[in-house]
Amino acid sequence: MRRFGVAAILVAMVQSASAADLPILRGSYTEPSFRSSRNWEGFYVGGQAGYGVTDSDFTNSTKDLTAKMLANTTIENQFSISSWPLMSSASNHNKAFGGFVGYNMQWENAVVGVEANYMHGSFGASSSGAMSRSLVASDGYTYGVTSASTGSMMLNDFGSVRVRGGYVWGDALPYAFVGVGLGRGTFNQTSHVYGVAVNSSAQPGFTNIPFDYFATDNKNNRLLFGYSVGVGLDYMLLGGLFVRAEWEYTQFQAPVDTIVNTVRGGVGYKF
């Protein structure tokens, strides 16, 4: 009995020591917090400056203008003059400046928000081209045709309304976004088709028939729509003051298909 009593005391002492070594058994254990030390939730505003490049595709920009001008003519019906590839793409680069305003919602380290972004600059491009061909038509005439076109564009204001998502990493907030692209542009186009139709077997006075067609189309301050995607990084300095670096790609559906790539830097404040 004495040995049994000593053994029971030893077992009780071991169990007591084991419980003391395990904080979870004493109620002292707490789950680690993954909450970010930076609060990005709320409204914010800022200003920005950047550098952008526009790529404008003039290849088919005068197709509709030329087709309308040559409607019901032999050269258009049989040879599709309006589809001739007269012009090409052109690029332009310039500085821009603007601002942004938005609202963030935050769950732990995940941030989702909406933002309106605006840039002002002067991004213009132009192209011109001409082509001459000799065409034999079914009406017995041989047409010597020259088709010439010019096109120009100027984009002054553009921006986006976007949805963005990011993840807080210390003081940094890297993010990506997608949205609707908006812009204001001016477009000028001309189409000139001229030449002579020759038929040596035709009645006198109709052996050589010159022709000359010209049309122009000007669209000023045209509202443009498209889509926008990009990535960026906001970095909190102190209080609600932060700096930003960003890249944005915007494509507009316009009389001249236009793509704008911009890199930007900015300063903002989160309230």
C-alpha positions as CSV (number, residue, x, y, z in Angstrom):
1,M,0.0,0.0,0.0
2,R,2.8,2.3,0.8
3,R,4.4,1.8,-2.7
4,F,1.0,2.3,-4.4
5,G,0.5,5.6,-2.6
6,V,4.0,6.9,-3.7
7,A,3.3,5.9,-7.3
8,A,-0.1,7.7,-7.2
9,I,1.6,10.9,-6.0
10,L,4.3,10.7,-8.7
11,V,1.6,10.3,-11.5
12,A,-0.3,13.3,-10.2
13,M,2.9,15.4,-10.2
14,V,3.7,14.4,-13.8
15,Q,0.2,15.3,-15.0
16,S,0.4,18.7,-13.2
17,A,3.7,19.5,-14.8
18,S,2.4,18.5,-18.3
19,A,-0.6,20.8,-17.9
20,A,1.6,23.7,-16.9
21,D,3.7,23.3,-20.0
22,L,0.7,23.6,-22.3
23,P,-0.7,27.1,-22.3
24,I,-3.7,26.0,-24.3
25,L,-4.9,24.0,-21.3
26,R,-4.6,27.0,-19.1
27,G,-6.6,29.3,-21.4
28,S,-3.6,31.5,-22.2
29,Y,-3.4,30.6,-26.0
30,T,-4.7,33.3,-28.5
31,E,-5.0,32.9,-32.2
32,P,-2.6,35.1,-34.2
33,S,-4.1,38.1,-35.9
34,F,-3.7,38.6,-39.6
35,R,-5.3,42.0,-39.6
36,S,-3.3,44.6,-41.5
37,S,-1.7,47.4,-39.6
38,R,-2.6,49.7,-42.4
39,N,-6.2,50.8,-42.9
40,W,-7.0,51.5,-46.5
41,E,-10.8,51.6,-46.1
42,G,-12.6,54.8,-47.0
43,F,-12.6,57.6,-49.5
44,Y,-9.4,58.9,-51.1
45,V,-8.4,61.6,-53.7
46,G,-5.2,62.4,-55.5
47,G,-3.3,64.0,-58.4
48,Q,-1.1,62.4,-60.9
49,A,1.2,63.0,-63.9
50,G,2.4,60.5,-66.5
51,Y,3.8,59.7,-69.9
52,G,1.7,58.0,-72.6
53,V,1.9,56.5,-76.1
54,T,-1.0,56.3,-78.5
55,D,-1.2,53.7,-81.3
56,S,-3.8,54.6,-84.0
57,D,-4.8,52.3,-86.8
58,F,-5.8,54.2,-89.9
59,T,-5.9,51.2,-92.2
60,N,-9.7,51.0,-92.7
61,S,-10.6,54.3,-91.3
62,T,-11.9,55.8,-94.6
63,K,-13.6,52.6,-95.8
64,D,-17.1,53.7,-95.0
65,L,-16.5,57.2,-96.3
66,T,-15.2,56.0,-99.6
67,A,-17.9,53.3,-100.0
68,K,-20.6,55.9,-99.5
69,M,-19.0,58.3,-101.9
70,L,-18.7,55.7,-104.7
71,A,-22.1,54.1,-104.1
72,N,-23.6,52.5,-107.3
73,T,-20.5,53.2,-109.4
74,T,-18.9,50.5,-111.5
75,I,-15.4,50.8,-110.0
76,E,-16.8,50.3,-106.4
77,N,-19.2,47.5,-107.4
78,Q,-16.7,45.5,-109.3
79,F,-13.3,46.5,-107.7
80,S,-14.2,47.5,-104.1
81,I,-12.1,50.7,-104.2
82,S,-13.1,51.4,-100.6
83,S,-11.3,48.3,-99.3
84,W,-7.9,49.3,-100.7
85,P,-5.4,49.5,-97.8
86,L,-4.1,53.0,-98.3
87,M,-3.0,54.0,-94.8
88,S,-1.3,52.3,-91.9
89,S,-0.8,52.7,-88.1
90,A,0.8,55.7,-86.5
91,S,2.1,56.4,-83.0
92,N,2.5,59.5,-80.8
93,H,3.8,60.1,-77.3
94,N,3.3,62.9,-74.9
95,K,3.0,64.0,-71.2
96,A,-0.3,64.0,-69.4
97,F,-1.7,65.0,-66.0
98,G,-4.9,64.5,-64.0
99,G,-6.4,63.2,-60.9
100,F,-8.3,60.3,-59.3
101,V,-11.0,59.7,-56.6
102,G,-12.2,56.5,-55.2
103,Y,-13.5,54.4,-52.2
104,N,-11.9,51.3,-50.7
105,M,-13.5,48.4,-48.7
106,Q,-11.1,46.3,-46.6
107,W,-11.4,42.7,-45.2
108,E,-8.3,41.8,-43.3
109,N,-5.6,42.3,-45.9
110,A,-7.8,42.2,-48.9
111,V,-8.9,45.5,-50.5
112,V,-11.7,46.0,-53.1
113,G,-12.6,49.4,-54.4
114,V,-14.1,51.6,-57.1
115,E,-12.3,54.5,-58.7
116,A,-12.7,57.3,-61.3
117,N,-9.5,58.2,-63.1
118,Y,-8.8,61.2,-65.4
119,M,-5.9,62.3,-67.6
120,H,-5.4,65.4,-69.9
121,G,-2.9,65.6,-72.7
122,S,-2.4,66.2,-76.4
123,F,-2.0,62.8,-78.2
124,G,-2.3,63.2,-82.0
125,A,-1.4,61.0,-84.9
126,S,-1.9,61.1,-88.7
127,S,-1.5,59.0,-91.8
128,S,-1.9,59.3,-95.6
129,G,-1.6,57.0,-98.6
130,A,-2.5,56.5,-102.2
131,M,-2.7,53.7,-104.7
132,S,-3.2,53.6,-108.5
133,R,-4.4,50.7,-110.6
134,S,-5.6,50.0,-114.2
135,L,-8.8,48.0,-114.1
136,V,-10.8,46.4,-116.9
137,A,-14.5,46.4,-116.2
138,S,-17.4,44.4,-117.6
139,D,-18.8,47.6,-119.3
140,G,-16.0,47.6,-121.8
141,Y,-14.0,50.4,-120.2
142,T,-10.5,50.3,-118.8
143,Y,-10.4,52.5,-115.7
144,G,-7.2,54.2,-114.6
145,V,-8.0,54.8,-110.9
146,T,-6.1,56.6,-108.2
147,S,-7.4,56.5,-104.6
148,A,-5.9,58.7,-102.0
149,S,-6.9,59.1,-98.3
150,T,-5.8,61.1,-95.3
151,G,-6.6,60.7,-91.6
152,S,-5.8,62.4,-88.4
153,M,-6.8,62.2,-84.8
154,M,-6.3,64.1,-81.6
155,L,-7.1,62.7,-78.1
156,N,-7.2,65.4,-75.4
157,D,-9.0,63.9,-72.4
158,F,-9.3,60.2,-71.4
159,G,-9.8,58.2,-68.3
160,S,-11.6,55.2,-66.8
161,V,-14.2,54.1,-64.3
162,R,-12.7,51.0,-62.7
163,V,-13.0,48.3,-60.2
164,R,-9.8,47.3,-58.5
165,G,-8.6,44.7,-56.1
166,G,-5.5,44.6,-54.0
167,Y,-3.7,43.0,-51.0
168,V,-2.0,44.9,-48.2
169,W,1.7,44.0,-47.8
170,G,3.1,46.1,-44.9
171,D,2.7,49.7,-46.0
172,A,2.2,48.8,-49.7
173,L,-1.0,48.0,-51.5
174,P,-0.3,46.3,-54.9
175,Y,-3.5,46.2,-57.0
176,A,-5.0,45.3,-60.4
177,F,-8.0,46.8,-62.1
178,V,-10.4,46.6,-65.0
179,G,-13.0,49.2,-66.1
180,V,-14.7,51.2,-68.8
181,G,-12.5,53.6,-70.8
182,L,-13.8,57.0,-71.7
183,G,-12.3,59.7,-73.9
184,R,-12.8,62.8,-76.0
185,G,-11.3,63.1,-79.4
186,T,-11.3,64.8,-82.8
187,F,-11.1,62.9,-86.1
188,N,-10.6,64.2,-89.6
189,Q,-10.7,62.1,-92.8
190,T,-10.6,62.7,-96.5
191,S,-11.1,60.4,-99.5
192,H,-10.2,61.3,-103.1
193,V,-10.8,59.0,-106.0
194,Y,-10.1,60.1,-109.5
195,G,-8.9,58.9,-113.0
196,V,-10.2,58.3,-116.5
197,A,-12.3,55.6,-118.1
198,V,-11.1,54.6,-121.6
199,N,-13.0,52.7,-124.3
200,S,-11.7,53.1,-127.9
201,S,-14.9,51.4,-129.2
202,A,-17.3,53.9,-127.5
203,Q,-19.2,56.6,-129.3
204,P,-17.2,59.8,-130.0
205,G,-17.2,62.0,-126.9
206,F,-17.4,58.9,-124.7
207,T,-14.0,57.4,-125.6
208,N,-12.3,59.0,-122.6
209,I,-14.4,59.9,-119.6
210,P,-12.6,61.6,-116.6
211,F,-14.0,61.2,-113.1
212,D,-13.2,62.8,-109.8
213,Y,-14.8,62.1,-106.4
214,F,-13.9,63.8,-103.1
215,A,-15.4,63.5,-99.6
216,T,-14.4,64.6,-96.1
217,D,-15.6,63.6,-92.6
218,N,-14.9,65.7,-89.5
219,K,-15.9,64.6,-86.0
220,N,-15.0,67.2,-83.3
221,N,-15.0,66.4,-79.6
222,R,-16.4,63.0,-80.1
223,L,-17.2,61.0,-77.0
224,L,-15.3,57.7,-77.0
225,F,-15.9,54.4,-75.2
226,G,-13.7,51.3,-74.7
227,Y,-12.1,49.2,-71.9
228,S,-9.3,49.7,-69.5
229,V,-7.0,47.3,-67.6
230,G,-3.8,47.8,-65.6
231,V,-1.8,47.3,-62.4
232,G,-0.4,49.7,-59.8
233,L,1.1,50.1,-56.3
234,D,-0.1,52.5,-53.5
235,Y,2.4,53.1,-50.7
236,M,1.3,54.7,-47.4
237,L,3.8,57.2,-46.1
238,L,2.2,58.6,-42.9
239,G,-1.3,59.2,-41.7
240,G,-3.5,59.0,-44.8
241,L,-0.8,60.3,-47.2
242,F,0.3,57.8,-49.9
243,V,2.2,57.8,-53.2
244,R,1.2,55.8,-56.3
245,A,2.9,54.2,-59.4
246,E,0.6,52.8,-62.1
247,W,0.4,51.4,-65.7
248,E,-2.9,51.5,-67.7
249,Y,-3.9,50.1,-71.0
250,T,-7.0,51.6,-72.7
251,Q,-8.5,50.7,-76.1
252,F,-11.1,52.9,-77.7
253,Q,-13.6,52.0,-80.4
254,A,-13.5,55.1,-82.5
255,P,-13.5,56.3,-86.1
256,V,-9.8,55.5,-85.8
257,D,-9.1,52.5,-83.5
258,T,-6.9,53.9,-80.8
259,I,-4.9,52.3,-78.0
260,V,-3.4,54.4,-75.2
261,N,-0.6,53.1,-72.8
262,T,0.3,55.3,-69.9
263,V,2.7,55.1,-66.9
264,R,1.9,57.4,-64.0
265,G,3.0,58.6,-60.7
266,G,0.8,60.3,-58.2
267,V,0.2,61.5,-54.6
268,G,-3.1,60.9,-52.8
269,Y,-4.7,61.1,-49.4
270,K,-7.1,58.6,-47.7
271,F,-9.6,60.1,-45.4
